[in-house]
Amino acid sequence: MSVSSYSGFVAVVLLAVVLVVGSFVVPILVAGFASSRVITKTRYWLTFTWWPWVIVGGAVFTAVMWSLAARDVAPLLGAGRPDESPAQMAQILGGHAMIAGGLGLLAGAGLGPLVFAARRRRVALRTLERRLPDVKMQEDVEKARKRAADWSAAGQLRLQMDPRNGKIVGTKQIGRAARWVLGLPVSQRVASSRPGRAWAELRRPIRAPYGRNGEWVFGLVQRPTVRTWRERLADKAEVRDWTAKGGRFLKWPEDSSAWRVLLLGEAGAGKTVLLWVWVLCAVMMKAPVVLIDGKGIHADAERLAGMLRRLGRTVQIGGRWNLFTGSSAQITEKIMRIVGESAGEGQFYSDEARDLLDLLQVKAPLRSMQDLETRLIELPRWLSSQMLVDFSAPIDKSGTTKAMRAAAKIRGRMRNLAPFLGEDGWTFDDLGADVRLVPIRPSLAAERILGDVMLADLRQWLGALTEPRRMLCVVDEFAQLVSTTTDPGDLAASLAETGRSQGVGLVLAAQSLPGISGDLTFRDRLSSSGIAVVIGRSKSPEAAVSLAGTVKRMEASGDASEGAELNTGRAQDTYAIAPQDVRETWDGAFYLIQGGRHTPFRAIPPEVLTSRPDVYLPAVDVDEDPDEGEQPAAAAADAWIGLEVQLQEQGEGRWTATAWPSTAEFIADDEVDPARVEFTTTATAPAVPVGEWWSSWRPEQETQWGAARHSLPSEWIAACERVVGQARQRYGL
């Protein structure tokens, strides 16, 4: 049945209107979905890598629906009988209108993702221009966008976050396809010609230490999930020395003189883990590290030591420290920091002790606690006749002399530190290992003073250096070293000011700026010395965020009755980093401030030890002792350079030794058929927590294996040597 050409034209126009109206029903509903309540939700601002494909697919689907509608309507333009009755025309139009309306609704559904993205980008632009109806909505939307950026960064690191409280509740273990579907970019992909290698690396999460483009990165920069063209085309501002190539990551600087960081954040914000990551980055750059842990938790030291040993580094925890290094004046200064400088009437007795120490070292500096005790007893040998008369004369009726009083003051304070001191102990010039971990229990005043004296010795050591020395000194919970009689703030300020020229890095961690020092002058000196400041969650962040500067912002208010019209506004300077944002920061998220710039980032967590009851040995380096002057050629990114040997119990008395090949960036523990040797042994696995076996397990005597000594049974050593020999041949090491 057909109609006249004129009637057909009218019918086509009416059907086109139905099609267009139907096509806009879904987009209008989608646009209305972006209400004031929805745009303040964090999930509204989350994006996925597959989202652009959905938009393109929706547009193609819409075009297909419109083409189908055109094919259905086109025959109506053909010639027809002019005597067609209105009832017949209505019947024809009704059938085609239902088809056009249905196709229009489907076409509108295809446009839904595009309209949603455009609407969301428009809200982002209005937020950037601060033109939302009122201040409350403006702040809520900005917070939602920041939380979405952090949530997205955590997802890219495969961290599961609880959005209700910002806690890290676990890690994600997903494959390549799932990562693409969920919009999480693949990580640590290493180009390789070996079959299966690229696929294996696509499943491997980013974990510290993470080498990328010749740099060691520790943080993933948080970026807005929805960026306007104004944000995309704006000049990129990067934090100098700390931004990695491409601007997506934060790196540990190549120049050790830039290793000066002030880390602030409350307990539980993730400071300790970030410090561990920095230590891992420093040791990967061949720098010795000393970490003074003010929390004094030995379990933390053991965990960090385990990570370092897995990297093939040597670690010493605690151990005696040699205080008696340097000149006579330097030794006197360190001992007086232990004795304590008193004010008022007590100053007289402090000066008396200082004078005695100076006189005892006229001929030679003190070299040990025993040497100090010997000289205090044998005063005639070390003091001149005139000084001996002065210090040996009685000063009261009981016959007490100045020497006795001063010696008693010195002995009383030094006695508490005797267990931590030794003439053959470690020094900053010789740590005795790649990394020296020094846990200090804050409940013991002697250990707290010990940390203060170590910093004093570090400053003296820096002053004695004749050429730059690549080294990192880390002090966790720096506030634990601050007391009413000891203020390391002056030391910290001096170290930060002079450490750059000597190439020695300094990292101080505290919960707040007042925790660094009770003296405002020292705090200002420290923050103005060019030191980088990293801020985590804190309840009183105003003093810290002020270091990031201010920006000009406008606060607007909406109509009093409707709230939909912008009426008044006020421009004023406000914090570049909002204090409330710092208070609400999620675990593992921080702000970096340096050189007039700041950037939010999420710390890359370290590679944790396996939860399986396996025994890991340090990686076996190839050609550990090359001839002097011989420099091995740099290996490719995917070249095998070492092995990790894993021992696992298969049954009672039955064990398997497996050798996993490794490159400079990863261990291929997903090889289908690695080198493997089975053996039997009567030795039992240690009954200690996984990851801490090396600290307490000594089943048999030490046995030589390779270039190191390990406390392993002899049959285990033989199995390891066999599996290493097989792996060397297989992987061409």
C-alpha positions as CSV (number, residue, x, y, z in Angstrom):
1,M,0.0,0.0,0.0
2,S,1.4,3.5,-0.9
3,V,0.4,7.1,-0.8
4,S,0.8,10.1,-3.1
5,S,4.2,11.7,-3.4
6,Y,3.1,14.8,-1.4
7,S,1.6,12.6,1.3
8,G,4.7,10.5,1.3
9,F,6.9,13.5,1.9
10,V,4.8,14.6,4.8
11,A,4.9,11.0,6.2
12,V,8.7,10.9,5.9
13,V,9.0,14.2,7.7
14,L,6.7,13.0,10.5
15,L,8.6,9.7,10.8
16,A,11.9,11.6,10.8
17,V,10.7,13.6,13.7
18,V,9.7,10.4,15.5
19,L,13.1,9.0,14.8
20,V,14.9,12.1,16.1
21,V,12.8,12.4,19.1
22,G,13.3,8.8,19.9
23,S,17.0,9.2,19.4
24,F,17.2,11.9,22.1
25,V,15.2,10.2,24.8
26,V,18.1,8.2,26.2
27,P,20.7,11.0,25.8
28,I,18.3,13.4,27.7
29,L,17.9,10.8,30.5
30,V,21.7,10.3,30.6
31,A,22.3,14.0,30.7
32,G,19.8,14.4,33.5
33,F,21.6,11.6,35.4
34,A,24.5,13.9,36.1
35,S,22.7,15.6,38.9
36,S,24.3,17.5,41.8
37,R,24.2,14.3,43.9
38,V,25.8,12.0,41.2
39,I,28.7,14.3,40.2
40,T,29.9,14.3,43.8
41,K,30.4,10.5,43.8
42,T,33.9,9.1,43.4
43,R,32.7,6.3,41.1
44,Y,31.2,8.8,38.7
45,W,34.7,10.0,37.8
46,L,36.3,6.6,37.3
47,T,37.4,5.9,33.8
48,F,38.4,2.7,32.0
49,T,40.7,2.0,29.0
50,W,37.9,0.4,27.1
51,W,35.6,3.4,27.5
52,P,36.6,5.2,24.2
53,W,35.9,1.9,22.3
54,V,32.4,1.9,23.9
55,I,31.8,5.5,22.6
56,V,33.0,4.6,19.1
57,G,31.0,1.5,19.1
58,G,27.9,3.3,20.3
59,A,28.3,5.9,17.5
60,V,28.6,3.2,14.9
61,F,25.6,1.4,16.3
62,T,23.6,4.7,16.1
63,A,24.6,5.1,12.5
64,V,23.4,1.6,11.7
65,M,20.0,2.2,13.4
66,W,19.5,5.4,11.4
67,S,20.4,3.7,8.2
68,L,17.9,0.9,8.9
69,A,15.3,3.6,9.7
70,A,16.1,5.3,6.4
71,R,15.7,2.1,4.5
72,D,12.3,1.5,6.1
73,V,11.1,5.1,5.3
74,A,12.5,5.5,1.8
75,P,9.8,3.5,0.0
76,L,7.2,6.0,1.3
77,L,8.5,8.6,-1.1
78,G,7.4,6.5,-4.1
79,A,4.4,7.3,-6.2
80,G,1.0,6.3,-4.8
81,R,-2.7,6.8,-5.3
82,P,-3.9,10.4,-4.6
83,D,-7.3,9.0,-3.4
84,E,-5.7,7.5,-0.3
85,S,-8.0,8.0,2.6
86,P,-6.8,9.5,6.0
87,A,-7.5,6.3,7.7
88,Q,-5.3,4.4,5.4
89,M,-2.6,7.0,5.8
90,A,-2.8,6.8,9.5
91,Q,-2.6,3.0,9.4
92,I,0.6,3.1,7.3
93,L,2.1,5.9,9.4
94,G,1.3,4.0,12.6
95,G,3.3,0.9,11.6
96,H,6.3,2.8,10.3
97,A,6.2,5.2,13.3
98,M,6.5,2.2,15.7
99,I,9.6,1.0,13.7
100,A,11.1,4.5,13.6
101,G,10.5,5.1,17.3
102,G,12.0,1.7,18.2
103,L,15.1,2.3,16.0
104,G,15.3,5.9,17.5
105,L,15.4,4.5,21.0
106,L,18.1,2.1,20.0
107,A,20.1,4.8,18.3
108,G,19.7,7.0,21.4
109,A,21.1,4.1,23.5
110,G,24.1,4.1,21.2
111,L,24.6,7.8,21.8
112,G,24.3,7.4,25.6
113,P,28.0,6.8,26.3
114,L,29.0,9.8,24.1
115,V,26.5,12.1,25.9
116,F,27.6,10.8,29.3
117,A,31.3,11.5,28.4
118,A,30.5,14.9,27.0
119,R,28.4,15.8,30.1
120,R,31.1,14.6,32.5
121,R,33.8,16.6,30.6
122,R,31.6,19.7,30.8
123,V,31.2,19.3,34.5
124,A,35.0,18.9,34.8
125,L,35.4,22.1,32.9
126,R,33.0,24.0,35.1
127,T,34.8,22.6,38.1
128,L,38.2,23.7,36.7
129,E,36.8,27.2,36.2
130,R,35.1,27.0,39.6
131,R,31.7,27.9,38.1
132,L,29.6,25.3,39.9
133,P,26.5,26.7,41.6
134,D,27.9,26.9,45.2
135,V,31.0,26.3,47.2
136,K,29.8,23.1,48.8
137,M,29.2,21.4,45.5
138,Q,32.5,22.7,44.1
139,E,34.5,21.2,47.0
140,D,32.6,17.9,46.9
141,V,33.2,17.5,43.2
142,E,36.9,18.4,43.6
143,K,37.3,15.8,46.4
144,A,35.5,13.2,44.3
145,R,37.9,13.8,41.4
146,K,40.9,13.6,43.6
147,R,39.7,10.3,45.2
148,A,39.0,8.9,41.8
149,A,42.5,9.8,40.6
150,D,44.0,8.0,43.7
151,W,41.7,5.0,43.3
152,S,42.7,4.7,39.6
153,A,46.4,4.9,40.5
154,A,45.9,2.2,43.2
155,G,44.2,0.0,40.6
156,Q,47.1,0.4,38.2
157,L,49.3,-0.9,41.0
158,R,46.9,-3.8,41.7
159,L,46.0,-2.6,45.1
160,Q,42.5,-3.1,46.5
161,M,41.2,-0.1,48.3
162,D,38.3,0.3,50.6
163,P,36.7,3.5,49.4
164,R,34.8,4.0,52.7
165,N,38.0,4.4,54.8
166,G,40.9,4.5,52.3
167,K,42.6,1.4,53.7
168,I,44.6,-1.0,51.5
169,V,42.7,-4.3,51.9
170,G,44.7,-6.5,49.5
171,T,46.2,-6.9,46.1
172,K,44.7,-7.9,42.8
173,Q,45.8,-11.0,40.9
174,I,44.3,-10.7,37.4
175,G,45.5,-11.6,34.0
176,R,46.0,-9.6,30.8
177,A,42.4,-9.9,29.5
178,A,40.9,-9.0,32.8
179,R,43.2,-6.0,33.2
180,W,42.2,-4.7,29.7
181,V,38.5,-5.2,30.5
182,L,38.8,-3.4,33.8
183,G,40.8,-0.6,32.3
184,L,43.9,-1.2,34.3
185,P,47.0,-0.7,32.1
186,V,49.5,-3.6,31.9
187,S,52.7,-3.0,33.8
188,Q,56.4,-3.8,33.6
189,R,56.2,-5.1,30.1
190,V,59.6,-6.1,28.8
191,A,60.1,-6.6,25.1
192,S,61.5,-10.1,24.5
193,S,62.1,-12.5,21.7
194,R,61.6,-15.5,24.0
195,P,58.3,-17.2,23.6
196,G,55.9,-16.4,26.5
197,R,58.2,-13.8,28.1
198,A,56.1,-10.8,27.2
199,W,52.9,-12.6,28.2
200,A,54.4,-13.4,31.6
201,E,55.4,-9.9,32.2
202,L,52.0,-8.5,31.4
203,R,50.7,-10.4,34.4
204,R,53.4,-9.0,36.7
205,P,52.4,-6.0,38.8
206,I,54.6,-3.0,39.4
207,R,56.6,-3.5,42.5
208,A,59.6,-1.7,44.0
209,P,62.4,-1.6,43.2
210,Y,61.1,-0.9,39.7
211,G,63.5,0.0,36.9
212,R,62.1,1.9,34.0
213,N,64.0,3.6,31.2
214,G,67.2,3.4,33.2
215,E,65.6,5.0,36.2
216,W,64.4,3.6,39.6
217,V,60.9,4.8,40.2
218,F,59.0,4.7,43.5
219,G,55.7,6.5,42.9
220,L,52.9,6.6,40.4
221,V,51.7,10.2,39.7
222,Q,48.0,10.7,40.3
223,R,46.3,12.3,37.3
224,P,42.7,13.4,36.9
225,T,40.7,10.6,35.4
226,V,38.6,13.1,33.3
227,R,40.7,15.9,31.8
228,T,39.5,18.8,29.8
229,W,41.3,20.0,26.7
230,R,42.4,23.0,28.7
231,E,44.2,20.7,31.1
232,R,45.6,18.5,28.3
233,L,47.0,21.5,26.4
234,A,48.3,23.4,29.4
235,D,52.1,23.6,30.0
236,K,53.3,20.5,31.9
237,A,54.9,21.4,35.2
238,E,57.1,18.7,36.6
239,V,58.9,18.5,40.0
240,R,62.6,18.7,39.0
241,D,65.0,16.0,39.9
242,W,62.1,13.7,40.9
243,T,59.9,13.3,37.8
244,A,60.8,10.3,35.6
245,K,60.8,10.3,31.8
246,G,57.3,10.7,30.5
247,G,56.0,12.3,33.6
248,R,54.0,9.3,34.7
249,F,56.2,8.2,37.6
250,L,58.4,9.7,40.3
251,K,62.0,8.5,40.3
252,W,64.8,8.3,42.8
253,P,67.2,11.0,41.6
254,E,70.4,9.9,39.9
255,D,72.4,12.6,41.7
256,S,72.8,11.6,45.3
257,S,73.1,15.2,46.4
258,A,69.4,15.5,45.6
259,W,68.6,12.7,48.1
260,R,67.3,15.2,50.8
261,V,63.8,14.5,51.8
262,L,61.6,15.5,54.7
263,L,58.8,12.9,55.1
264,L,55.7,13.9,57.2
265,G,52.7,11.9,58.0
266,E,50.8,10.3,60.9
267,A,51.2,6.7,62.0
268,G,49.6,4.3,59.5
269,A,49.9,6.6,56.5
270,G,52.6,4.4,54.9
271,K,55.8,6.4,55.7
272,T,57.8,3.3,56.7
273,V,56.9,1.4,53.5
274,L,57.9,4.5,51.4
275,L,61.2,4.7,53.3
276,W,61.8,1.0,52.5
277,V,61.2,1.7,48.8
278,W,63.7,4.6,48.9
279,V,66.2,2.4,50.5
280,L,65.7,-0.3,47.8
281,C,66.1,2.3,45.1
282,A,69.3,3.6,46.7
283,V,70.9,0.2,47.0
284,M,70.0,-0.6,43.4
285,M,72.0,2.5,42.5
286,K,75.0,1.0,44.4
287,A,74.8,3.5,47.4
288,P,75.5,2.4,51.0
289,V,72.6,3.1,53.3
290,V,72.3,3.5,57.0
291,L,68.7,3.5,58.5
292,I,68.1,4.6,62.0
293,D,64.6,3.4,63.0
294,G,63.1,5.4,65.8
295,K,60.3,2.9,66.3
296,G,62.8,0.2,67.3
297,I,60.7,-2.6,65.9
298,H,63.1,-5.4,65.0
299,A,60.5,-7.3,63.0
300,D,60.4,-4.4,60.6
301,A,64.2,-4.4,60.3
302,E,64.0,-8.2,59.6
303,R,61.4,-7.7,56.8
304,L,63.5,-5.0,55.1
305,A,66.6,-7.0,55.5
306,G,64.8,-9.9,53.8
307,M,63.9,-7.8,50.8
308,L,67.5,-6.5,50.5
309,R,69.0,-10.0,50.8
310,R,66.7,-11.2,48.0
311,L,68.4,-8.5,45.9
312,G,71.7,-9.9,46.7
313,R,72.7,-7.1,49.1
314,T,74.5,-7.6,52.5
315,V,72.6,-6.3,55.5
316,Q,73.6,-5.8,59.2
317,I,71.0,-5.1,61.9
318,G,72.1,-3.3,65.0
319,G,75.6,-4.1,66.0
320,R,78.1,-2.1,68.0
321,W,79.0,1.4,66.8
322,N,82.4,3.0,67.1
323,L,81.9,6.4,68.7
324,F,85.6,7.1,69.1
325,T,86.4,8.3,65.6
326,G,87.7,11.7,64.5
327,S,89.8,14.3,66.3
328,S,90.0,14.9,70.0
329,A,87.6,17.9,69.7
330,Q,85.1,15.8,67.8
331,I,85.2,13.0,70.3
332,T,84.7,15.5,73.1
333,E,81.7,17.0,71.3
334,K,80.0,13.6,70.9
335,I,80.6,12.6,74.5
336,M,79.2,15.9,75.7
337,R,76.1,15.3,73.8
338,I,75.7,12.1,75.8
339,V,76.6,13.8,79.1
340,G,74.3,16.7,78.3
341,E,74.8,20.4,78.3
342,S,73.1,22.0,81.3
343,A,72.0,25.6,81.8
344,G,72.3,27.8,84.9
345,E,74.1,26.2,87.8
346,G,74.4,22.9,86.0
347,Q,76.5,24.6,83.3
348,F,79.4,24.8,85.7
349,Y,79.5,21.0,86.0
350,S,79.1,20.5,82.3
351,D,82.1,22.8,81.6
352,E,84.0,20.8,84.2
353,A,83.4,17.6,82.4
354,R,84.3,19.1,79.0
355,D,87.6,20.5,80.4
356,L,88.5,17.1,81.8
357,L,87.8,15.4,78.4
358,D,89.9,17.9,76.6
359,L,92.8,17.4,79.0
360,L,92.6,13.7,78.7
361,Q,93.1,13.9,74.9
362,V,95.9,16.4,74.7
363,K,98.4,13.6,73.8
364,A,96.1,11.4,71.8
365,P,92.3,11.1,71.0
366,L,90.3,8.5,72.9
367,R,89.8,5.3,71.0
368,S,87.4,3.2,73.2
369,M,85.4,3.0,76.3
370,Q,88.2,1.0,78.0
371,D,90.6,3.7,77.0
372,L,88.4,6.4,78.5
373,E,88.1,4.4,81.8
374,T,91.9,3.9,81.9
375,R,92.7,7.6,81.4
376,L,90.1,8.5,84.1
377,I,92.0,6.2,86.5
378,E,95.5,7.2,85.4
379,L,95.1,11.0,85.6
380,P,98.8,11.7,86.4
381,R,99.9,10.1,83.1
382,W,97.6,12.2,80.9
383,L,97.3,15.6,82.8
384,S,100.1,18.1,83.2
385,S,101.3,18.8,86.7
386,Q,99.4,22.1,86.9
387,M,96.2,20.6,85.7
388,L,96.6,17.6,87.9
389,V,96.9,19.8,91.0
390,D,93.8,21.7,90.0
391,F,91.7,18.6,89.3
392,S,93.1,16.6,92.3
393,A,92.5,19.2,95.0
394,P,89.6,18.4,97.4
395,I,86.5,20.5,96.9
396,D,84.5,19.4,100.0
397,K,85.0,17.9,103.4
398,S,84.6,14.3,102.1
399,G,87.6,14.7,99.9
400,T,85.9,14.8,96.6
401,T,88.0,16.3,93.8
402,K,87.0,18.0,90.6
403,A,88.3,15.0,88.7
404,M,86.2,12.6,90.7
405,R,83.1,14.7,90.2
406,A,83.6,15.2,86.5
407,A,84.5,11.5,86.0
408,A,81.4,10.4,87.9
409,K,79.3,12.6,85.6
410,I,80.9,11.1,82.5
411,R,80.8,7.5,83.7
412,G,77.2,7.7,84.7
413,R,76.0,8.8,81.3
414,M,78.4,6.7,79.2
415,R,77.6,3.5,81.2
416,N,74.2,3.4,79.7
417,L,75.6,3.4,76.1
418,A,78.3,0.9,76.8
419,P,76.3,-2.1,75.3
420,F,76.0,-0.2,72.0
421,L,79.6,0.9,71.6
422,G,82.8,-0.9,70.5
423,E,86.1,0.1,69.1
424,D,85.7,-2.5,66.3
425,G,82.1,-1.4,65.6
426,W,80.8,0.1,62.4
427,T,81.3,3.7,61.3
428,F,79.9,6.0,58.6
429,D,83.2,5.5,56.8
430,D,82.8,1.7,57.0
431,L,79.2,0.4,57.5
432,G,80.4,-3.2,57.4
433,A,77.6,-4.1,54.9
434,D,75.7,-2.6,52.0
435,V,73.0,-1.5,54.4
436,R,73.1,-0.9,58.1
437,L,69.8,-1.0,60.0
438,V,69.8,0.5,63.5
439,P,66.5,0.0,65.4
440,I,66.3,2.4,68.4
441,R,63.7,1.8,71.1
442,P,62.3,5.2,72.1
443,S,61.4,3.9,75.6
444,L,65.1,3.8,76.4
445,A,66.7,7.2,76.9
446,A,70.1,5.8,76.2
447,E,69.1,4.5,72.7
448,R,67.4,7.8,71.9
449,I,70.6,9.7,72.8
450,L,72.6,7.2,70.7
451,G,70.6,8.2,67.6
452,D,71.3,11.9,68.3
453,V,75.0,11.2,68.7
454,M,75.1,9.2,65.5
455,L,73.7,12.3,63.6
456,A,76.4,14.4,65.3
457,D,79.0,11.9,64.1
458,L,77.6,12.0,60.6
459,R,78.0,15.8,60.5
460,Q,81.6,15.5,61.6
461,W,82.2,12.8,59.1
462,L,80.8,15.0,56.3
463,G,83.1,17.8,57.3
464,A,86.1,15.6,57.1
465,L,85.3,14.3,53.6
466,T,87.8,15.6,51.0
467,E,85.6,14.4,48.0
468,P,81.9,13.7,47.5
469,R,80.7,10.3,48.9
470,R,77.6,8.6,47.5
471,M,75.6,7.6,50.6
472,L,72.1,7.7,52.1
473,C,71.2,8.3,55.8
474,V,67.6,7.6,56.7
475,V,66.0,8.4,60.1
476,D,62.5,7.0,60.7
477,E,60.4,8.6,63.4
478,F,62.9,11.4,63.9
479,A,60.7,12.9,66.7
480,Q,61.8,10.0,68.9
481,L,65.3,11.6,69.1
482,V,63.9,14.9,70.3
483,S,63.7,15.5,74.0
484,T,63.9,18.3,76.5
485,T,67.7,17.9,76.7
486,T,68.5,16.9,73.2
487,D,67.4,18.7,70.0
488,P,68.7,17.1,66.8
489,G,67.0,19.9,64.8
490,D,70.2,21.8,64.5
491,L,72.0,18.7,63.2
492,A,69.2,18.0,60.7
493,A,69.3,21.6,59.4
494,S,73.1,21.5,59.1
495,L,73.1,18.1,57.4
496,A,70.4,19.3,54.9
497,E,72.3,22.4,54.1
498,T,75.8,20.8,53.7
499,G,74.9,17.3,52.6
500,R,74.2,18.3,49.0
501,S,77.8,19.4,48.3
502,Q,79.2,16.1,49.7
503,G,76.8,13.9,47.8
504,V,75.3,12.4,51.0
505,G,71.5,12.1,51.1
506,L,69.4,12.6,54.2
507,V,65.8,11.4,54.7
508,L,64.0,12.4,57.9
509,A,60.6,11.0,58.7
510,A,58.3,12.5,61.4
511,Q,54.6,12.8,62.0
512,S,54.6,16.6,61.9
513,L,56.9,19.6,61.5
514,P,57.1,20.2,65.2
515,G,58.3,16.7,65.5
516,I,61.5,17.6,63.7
517,S,62.5,20.2,66.3
518,G,61.1,22.3,69.0
519,D,63.0,25.3,67.8
520,L,61.2,27.2,65.0
521,T,64.5,28.6,63.8
522,F,65.9,25.1,63.0
523,R,62.6,24.1,61.4
524,D,62.7,27.1,59.1
525,R,66.3,26.4,58.3
526,L,65.5,22.8,57.4
527,S,62.5,23.6,55.3
528,S,64.3,26.4,53.5
529,S,67.5,24.4,52.7
530,G,66.1,23.1,49.4
531,I,65.0,19.8,50.9
532,A,62.1,18.0,49.2
533,V,59.0,17.6,51.4
534,V,56.7,14.6,51.1
535,I,53.4,14.8,53.0
536,G,51.1,11.9,53.9
537,R,47.9,11.8,55.9
538,S,48.1,14.1,58.9
539,K,45.6,15.6,61.4
540,S,47.4,19.0,61.6
541,P,48.9,19.6,58.1
542,E,48.6,23.4,57.9
543,A,52.3,24.0,58.6
544,A,53.4,21.4,56.1
545,V,51.1,22.3,53.2
546,S,52.1,26.0,53.6
547,L,55.4,24.9,52.0
548,A,53.5,24.2,48.8
549,G,52.5,27.9,48.5
550,T,49.1,29.4,47.7
551,V,46.9,29.9,44.6
552,K,44.2,32.4,43.7
553,R,40.8,30.9,43.8
554,M,37.2,32.2,43.7
555,E,34.5,31.2,46.1
556,A,31.1,31.5,44.7
557,S,27.6,31.2,46.2
558,G,24.3,30.3,44.4
559,D,20.9,31.8,44.5
560,A,19.5,31.7,48.1
561,S,16.1,30.2,47.0
562,E,17.0,28.0,44.0
563,G,20.8,27.5,44.3
564,A,21.0,27.3,40.5
565,E,22.3,30.8,39.7
566,L,25.7,32.3,40.4
567,N,25.2,35.5,42.3
568,T,28.3,36.5,44.3
569,G,32.0,35.5,44.3
570,R,35.2,36.3,46.2
571,A,38.7,35.7,44.9
572,Q,41.4,35.0,47.6
573,D,44.6,33.2,48.1
574,T,44.3,29.7,49.5
575,Y,46.5,26.7,50.1
576,A,47.7,25.0,46.9
577,I,47.3,21.7,48.7
578,A,44.1,21.8,50.7
579,P,44.7,20.8,54.4
580,Q,41.4,18.8,54.5
581,D,42.6,16.8,51.5
582,V,45.7,15.8,53.4
583,R,43.6,14.8,56.4
584,E,41.5,12.5,54.2
585,T,44.4,11.1,52.2
586,W,44.2,7.3,51.6
587,D,46.9,4.9,52.8
588,G,50.0,5.0,50.6
589,A,49.2,8.3,49.0
590,F,51.5,11.3,49.4
591,Y,52.2,14.8,48.1
592,L,55.7,15.8,46.9
593,I,56.8,19.4,47.2
594,Q,60.1,20.6,45.7
595,G,61.3,23.6,43.6
596,G,58.1,25.5,43.7
597,R,56.1,22.6,42.3
598,H,54.0,19.8,43.9
599,T,52.4,16.6,42.7
600,P,50.3,13.9,44.3
601,F,51.5,10.4,43.9
602,R,50.9,6.8,45.2
603,A,53.9,4.9,46.5
604,I,54.8,1.7,44.6
605,P,54.7,-1.1,47.2
606,P,57.8,-3.3,47.6
607,E,58.0,-6.8,46.3
608,V,56.8,-8.8,49.3
609,L,58.2,-12.1,50.3
610,T,56.2,-15.1,49.2
611,S,53.6,-16.5,51.5
612,R,54.5,-20.1,50.5
613,P,56.6,-22.1,52.9
614,D,59.6,-21.9,50.6
615,V,63.2,-21.2,51.3
616,Y,64.8,-18.6,49.1
617,L,68.5,-18.1,48.6
618,P,70.1,-14.9,47.3
619,A,70.4,-14.6,43.5
620,V,73.6,-16.2,42.2
621,D,75.5,-13.5,40.3
622,V,77.3,-14.4,37.1
623,D,81.0,-13.4,37.0
624,E,80.9,-12.0,40.5
625,D,84.7,-11.3,40.6
626,P,85.8,-10.0,37.1
627,D,89.4,-9.2,36.5
628,E,90.5,-5.7,37.7
629,G,89.9,-3.3,34.9
630,E,87.5,-5.6,33.0
631,Q,84.0,-4.1,32.6
632,P,81.3,-6.6,31.4
633,A,79.2,-5.4,28.5
634,A,75.7,-4.0,29.5
635,A,73.1,-6.7,29.2
636,A,69.8,-6.2,27.2
637,A,66.7,-5.5,29.2
638,D,65.5,-9.1,28.7
639,A,68.8,-10.9,28.9
640,W,69.4,-13.5,31.6
641,I,71.9,-12.2,34.1
642,G,71.3,-14.4,37.2
643,L,69.4,-17.1,39.0
644,E,67.2,-17.4,42.0
645,V,67.3,-20.8,43.7
646,Q,64.2,-21.9,45.5
647,L,64.0,-24.8,47.9
648,Q,60.5,-26.3,48.5
649,E,59.4,-29.4,50.5
650,Q,57.4,-31.8,48.5
651,G,56.8,-34.4,51.3
652,E,58.4,-35.8,54.4
653,G,62.2,-35.7,53.7
654,R,61.7,-35.0,50.0
655,W,62.7,-31.6,48.6
656,T,63.0,-29.9,45.3
657,A,65.6,-27.3,44.3
658,T,64.5,-25.0,41.5
659,A,66.5,-22.4,39.7
660,W,64.5,-19.5,38.2
661,P,66.3,-17.3,35.6
662,S,66.3,-13.5,36.1
663,T,66.9,-10.4,34.1
664,A,67.9,-7.0,35.5
665,E,64.3,-6.2,36.2
666,F,62.4,-9.3,37.1
667,I,62.6,-13.0,38.1
668,A,60.9,-15.4,35.7
669,D,59.3,-17.5,38.3
670,D,56.6,-18.5,35.8
671,E,58.9,-20.6,33.6
672,V,57.1,-23.7,32.4
673,D,60.1,-26.0,32.7
674,P,62.8,-24.5,34.9
675,A,65.9,-26.3,36.0
676,R,65.0,-28.6,38.9
677,V,66.8,-31.1,41.1
678,E,65.1,-33.4,43.7
679,F,66.9,-34.6,46.8
680,T,66.2,-36.0,50.2
681,T,67.3,-34.6,53.6
682,T,66.6,-35.2,57.3
683,A,66.7,-31.5,58.1
684,T,63.4,-29.9,58.8
685,A,62.0,-26.5,57.8
686,P,62.2,-23.7,60.4
687,A,59.2,-23.2,62.7
688,V,59.4,-19.4,62.3
689,P,57.2,-16.9,60.4
690,V,57.6,-17.0,56.7
691,G,60.0,-14.3,55.5
692,E,62.0,-14.2,58.7
693,W,63.7,-17.6,58.7
694,W,67.2,-16.1,58.1
695,S,67.1,-14.3,61.5
696,S,66.7,-17.3,63.7
697,W,67.3,-20.5,61.7
698,R,70.7,-22.1,62.2
699,P,70.1,-25.9,61.7
700,E,73.7,-26.7,61.1
701,Q,77.2,-25.2,60.8
702,E,77.9,-22.6,58.1
703,T,78.8,-24.1,54.7
704,Q,80.7,-22.4,51.9
705,W,78.8,-22.1,48.7
706,G,80.0,-19.8,45.9
707,A,81.3,-16.5,47.1
708,A,79.2,-16.5,50.3
709,R,78.6,-18.5,53.4
710,H,75.2,-19.9,54.3
711,S,73.8,-21.8,57.3
712,L,72.5,-24.7,55.2
713,P,72.8,-28.5,55.4
714,S,75.5,-30.0,53.2
715,E,73.0,-32.0,51.1
716,W,71.1,-28.8,50.4
717,I,74.3,-27.1,49.2
718,A,75.0,-30.1,46.9
719,A,71.5,-29.9,45.4
720,C,71.9,-26.1,44.9
721,E,75.2,-26.5,43.1
722,R,73.7,-29.1,40.8
723,V,70.7,-27.1,39.9
724,V,72.8,-24.0,39.3
725,G,75.1,-25.9,37.0
726,Q,72.1,-27.1,34.9
727,A,70.6,-23.6,34.8
728,R,73.9,-22.0,33.7
729,Q,74.0,-24.3,30.7
730,R,70.3,-24.0,29.8
731,Y,70.2,-20.2,29.9
732,G,73.7,-19.6,28.7
733,L,75.1,-17.9,31.8
